[in-house]
Amino acid sequence: MTGVETSVRPFHPVETSSKEFWAKTAREREESFAALRAAAPVSWQPQVEDPWMPEDIPGYWAVVRHSDIVEVSRSNDVFVSGQGVTFENLPPDVLRGSQSILAMDPPDHTKQRKIISAAFTPKQVQRIADQIEANAGDIIDGVAGRGHADLVADIAAVLPMRTVCDMIGVDPADQRDVAHAAEVITGWNDPDVRGGRNRGEALAEVGWYLTKLGRRLAKERRADPRDDLMSALANTEVDGETLNDVELSSFFTLLCVAGTDTTRQTAAHAARALTEYPDQRAWLAEDFDGRIKGAMEEFVRWASPVMTFKRTCVQEYELGGQLIRPGEKVVMFYAAGNWDTTVFDHPERFDLSRDPNPHLGFGGGGAHFCLGNQVAKTQLRALFKQLLTRVPDFTAGEPVMLEGNFIHGIKSMPITFTPER
């Protein structure tokens, strides 16, 4: 297909690229997704409106059907990650510095993932689990006597950041700045999050901060290992390979961002859903330990915390009845896949007993399936056990939503409850 032929390909009338579309609620966007799943599960769409780095390319393929998202995810030899996972094609140094293994393909991805996996020893996992339980209790200690809080700022955002910082070994004095940097990287489209500053300026500032901190920690842990994940990563060797300081600092940035956002957003959306669906809250509280494992899967499906991930096609491939050409972008719409009625019975229902629940909250499988999914679930279990046993009558109010097309984010949300005595 020539450049001229590509440029005149008609865009689908049901669009997924405008700021107006992304300003809608999740239920409103689902109306468009449902129409596309039925008539055009792989549709040609214009470039997103007001991207950070405009490109001279005609558009992208929007993939909204569950089975097609899984197919893209698992065909990593056809749909590659080396040009990044967001709508924009970012410069290579920005990609490696902020997206780490998310923006890698074999053999680099294979090497780094093997080393990272080897560093998560049973001892490390148990230490993390114990710290999560303690942190969840401490966070609720801080608000339980007040009767009110901001569920995001005081609870949902605090636990995952403490978890990541404890895992890596970040000093408490640095944790607030790390949290701010992670928030800007995922919420750069939102003027409030970046403090009204230019997007490039804000991202460069926080990106360089995390890079410097990650390199400093890597150097320190090589010289003086401690009982933390950065020490394990800095000193783990697999097949004669180790991670250098640049690779370590990039993965550190990814952990600070991806390692916090899924849990934060899932917890916030789940708390809101438990308020809106009191029958589901009662069902879960009736046998928390026996039911929370399945309930967490529904928390993640309902939240769909990451809304979109991009891949780039490198060889001609037919997907959903469309011929995808090398160089064309393919964007997976996870929220659309998580409401696919051919996979989920009544996906519009918040159903904590849903089984099976093959949601796409941690990706659709394949080489990039989320490494931290078990850590995220451990945090959700610990946090909701605290909430449902210590402030069981909590009410989560109206959320203030994050602007953007990447993260299904809640910036703030009031929560009220009977104060603990």
N, C-alpha and C positions, 0 to 999 in steps of 0.2 A: 504493500500500500504506500503510495507516495505521500509526501507532506501535504500536497494539495488535496488529495482524496481524504486524508485524515481530518483536515481542517474544515471540510464541508459536511462531515458526518453530522446528522441532526442530533441535537440534544433531546433527551426525553422530556416530555412536557411536565412530568412530575419531578420537580427538582429537589436536590439535596445540598445545594451549594451556597445559598444566600444567607446573609446574616439574619434576615427575617425568619428563615426556616429554623435556624439554630436558636433563635430567641423563643421559639415555641416550647410548650411543655413536652415532656416525654410522651404523654398520651396523644398530644396533637401531632407530633412527629410520626407516631405509630400509624396514623391514618395514611400518611404518604408511604410509609414502609409497606403496609398491608397491600396498598394498590400496586406497588412495584413487585412485591413477592408474587402476586397473582398474574401480572401481565408482563413484567420485565425484570426478572430477578437479577440480571446483570445489565445495567443501563449506562449509557454514555451521558456524562454530566459535565457541565462547564466547570472551569476552575473555581475554587471557593472564593467568595467575595472577600476582598481586603486581606489577602494573605500577607504574612510578614515579609516574604521574599518573592515578589511576583516573578513568574517564569513565562518564557515564550513557548508554551505548549498548549494544545487546544483543550484538554480536559482530562477526565479520568473515568474509569469504570467503577460504578457503585455496586457492591455485592451485598445483597440483603437477605438471601435465603440461607438457612442454617447449613444445609448440605454443601452449598457452594463455598461458604466461609471455611468449613472444615477442609474441603478439597484444596483451597488456596493455602491454608495453614500447613497442610501436610505435604504440599508439592513445593518444597523449598528449593528444589533444583530449577524450577520454572519461575516461581515468584520469589524474588530474592529481597533481602532486607538491607543490603549494603548502601542504599540511597536513603535510608531512614524510614521511620514508621509514621511520621506526621504528614499532613497534606503537602507541606513544602519540601522541596529538595534542598536540604541544608548543605553548607560547605563541609567537606570531609572532616576538618578539624573540629567543627562544632558537633558533628555527628558522633565522632568517637569520644569527645569530651563529655557529652550529655546523655547519649543513648547506649554507649558501651556495647555489650553483646547483643542488644536489641537490633543494632544496625550493623551486624556482622553476618557473614556467610562462611561456610566451610572453606578452607581448613581453620581459619582463625577462630571462628565461633566454636568449632569442635574442641580445639585445644583449650580455650578459656573456660568453656562450660565444664570440661572434665576436671580441671584444676579447682574451679569454684565448688563443684559437687564434692570433690574429695575433701575439701576444707570443712564441710558441714558434717563433722563426725558425730556419732551418738552422744558423746560428751558435750559437744557444742549445742546440739539440739536440746538436750535436757537442761543445760544451763539457761538457754534462751527461754524455755518453757517456764522454768521456775521464776525467772525475772519478770516475765509477762504477768504471771499470777500476782506477784507482789506489786507490780506497777499498777495493775488494774485496781487492786484494793486501795492503794495509796491515792489514786486519782479520785475515786469515789469518796474516800475519806475527806478529801478537800472540798467537796461540794454537798455532801449528804446532809449536813446540818443547816444549810442555807435555804433549802426549799426551791431553789431556782439556779439556773446556770445557762450558759450558751453551750449547747450540746457539742458544737464543733470546736470552738476555741478552748473550752474547759475540759472536754472529755475525748471526743472522737479524734481530734488532731493530736492530742497529747500522748496517748498510748502508743501509736505506731512510731512516733518520733523518738520516744524514750526507748522503745524496743530496738530500733535501728541503731541509735547511739550507743546503747548498752552492748548490742551485738558487736559493733565495730570497735568500740572503745573510745568514743568521743567524750571529751571532758564536759561535765555539766555546764561549765561557763560558756561553751560554744554551741550548746544545743538550740538556743533561741535563734541564733543567726543561721544555723543549719536549717531549721524549720522554715524560716523566712525565705531562704534561697530555694528550697524545694517547692514552696508555694508559688513563687514567681515562675519557676520553670514549667510547672503544669498549668498555671493560670495566666500566662503572659498575654492572652487575648483580652483579659478583663482589666479595664483601666484602674479599678480600685485596687486590684492585687498588685499591680506594678506601680502604684502610687502616682498615677498620671504621667509617668515618664515615658519616653520613647521606648518602644518594644526592644529594639536592638541594644540600646544602652542598658536597660534593666537586665536583660538576659546576659549580656557580657559581664556585668558587674557580679551577679550572683554565681554565674558559671565559673568565673575566675576565682572567686572566693572558695568554692567547693573544690576546685582543682588544686589550689595551693594547700588547702587543709588535707586533702587526700594524699598528696605527695609527702607532706610533712609526716603524717601518720605512718605511711608506708616506710619511710626512711627510719623513723623511730622504732617501729616494730621489727624491722630487720636487725637493728642493733640491739634491741632490748625487748624480746618477745614477752607478751603478757597472755593472760587467759581470755583472749577475745578473738573475734573473727578476723580482724585485720592482721593480727599476728599469724593466725593460721593461713590466711591467704598469702601473706608475704613470704612464708617459709614452707609452703607446700610444693612438692615437686611430683609431677606425673609424667612418665615416659621421658624423663630427662628435661622436661620443660617447666619453667616457672613463670610467674607474672612479673613484668618489670614495673617500675614505679608509675609510668604513664598508664599502663593497663590497670593497675591497682587504683589509681586516682579516678579513672573513668568509671570503673565498677563501683567505687565508693559513691560517686555522684548518682549513678543509677539506683543504688540501694537507698540513698537519701530521698530520691524522688519516687520511683516505682515501689519501693519497700514501704512507703507510708501512705500513698494515695489510695490504693485499693481498699485498705482497711478503713481509712478515714471516711471515704465516701460511702462504702458499704454500711458501716456502722450508723452513719447519719441517716441514710435512706431507710435502713431497717428500723431504726427507732421511730421514724415518722410513720412507717407502715404498721408497726405494732400499736401505735396510737390510733390510726385510722381503722384498723381491723382488730378490735378488742377480743373477738372470738379466737383469733390466732394467737394472741398474747396469752390468753387463758389456757389454750391447748398446750402451748410450750411450757408455761410455768407449772402445769400439772405434773409433768415428768421431764424436767429440764435436762438432766443427765442422759435420759434415754432418747430424747428427741432432738437435742441441739445439733447433732451431727448432720441430719438431713435438713434441718431448718436453716443451717448456715448456707447450704447450697442454694436455697430459695432466696436468702438474703442477697447473695451475690447476683443471681439471675435478675431479681427485681431491681437492684441498684444499677446493674450494668455499668460499673464505675468508669471503665474505659469505653468510650463510644465508638472510636474508629482507630484502625491501624492500616497503614499503607504497605503494599508490596510493589515491586517493579518487575514486570514481565521481561524475561531474557530469551524466550523462545516461543515460537508460534504455538498457541494453545486454544482449544475450544472450551469455553466455560459457560454453562447456562445458555447454550445456544448461540453464543457470541464468539467470534474469532478475535482473540487478544493477540496483538502484535508486539514484538520485542520493543522495549523502550516505553511502553504504555504503563501508566499507573493503575493499580487495582486497589481500591479502598474497601476494606471489610467493615461493615456496619454491625458491630456486635449486638447493640440494643435491638436491631431489627431481627437478627437471628434468634435472640432470646425470647421473641414473641412470635416465632414461626408456629402457626397452628398445625402444621403437619408433624411437628415434633412435640409441642407442648399442648396439652388439653386445657382449654380456657386459660391462655397465658395472661389474660387481664386480671386473673384472680391471684391474690397473694396467698399462696397455699403452702404452708410449712410442712405439710405431709407429702408434698409432691415427690413421686418416685416412679420411674427414674427421672433424673433432672440433669440432662446433658448440656448444661448451660455453657456459654462461651466466655464467662467472666475471667478465666485464666488463659484465654486463647483457645483455638480449635484443635489443639494437639500439635504434633510435629516437633521440629527441632527447637522451636521457641516457646514451648509450653512453660508457663511461669514456674521458675525455680522456687519462689517464695510462697507458693500457695498454702503449704502446711503451716508456715509461720503466720500467715494472714488468718487462717482458720483458728489457730490457737489463740490469737488476740481476740477474735470475735467471740469465741467461747468464753474467755475470761471476762471480757467486758460485759456481755449480756447476763452472765451469771451474777455479777455484782449488781447490775441495774435491776434485774428481776427479783433479787432476794432482798436488797437493801432499800431500794426506792421503787417498789413494784407498781405504784400508782402513777408513775411518771407520764406526763403529757408532753409530747414534742409538738411545738407550734409550727407556724408557717415558715418554710425555709426561704432564705435569700439565695438564689441560684447563681452559680458561676457562669460568666459568658464564655462562649467558645464552642468548638466542634470536636474536642479531644476528650476532655474529662467531664463526666456527668457529676459536676461538683455542687456541693452546698457550701456557701461561704459562711453562713451563720444560721442558727436556728434556736429559738428559746426552748428550754425544757423546764417544767415545773413539777413539783412533787411534794408530798408531805415530808417535812424535815425529819431526819433520823434523830432520835433522842438517845 
